[in-house]
Amino acid sequence: MRKGVLDLCILRVLGKGEAYTSDIVAVLKSVDLLVVEGTIYPLLNRMKNAGTLTYRWEESAAGPPRKYYSLTEKGQALLDELETAWAQFVASVNSLQS
């Protein structure tokens, strides 16, 4: 299955610790990556089904229970793999500069 830049971004966020979907979106928006929860939910579900993420439920005083996502060992391995591929891509693009 092909992984994209958004996968890498989500894995980087979760590599720092577990997060609620709205928190993930907020972090991405804080670095000018414009995404909406409607885009993130299917991606998180796909990543969970692939075994790269897990989640836990936590009761919320402000509404329904919240689902907090975190990386699995497989997710950490994928993050490491995507980090390497990203660094190689950036190096290749940068080598085109004169």
CORQUI-V790243 format. One line per field, one symbol per residue. phi: phi as a letter, one per 30 degrees, with the letter a starting at -180 (. if undefined). A space follows every 50 residues. Layout:
phi = ???
This chain:
phi = .dccddeedddddddckdadedddddddddcicdbbedddeddddddddd icbbbbcbdbdcldeccccbdcedddddeedddddddddddddddddc
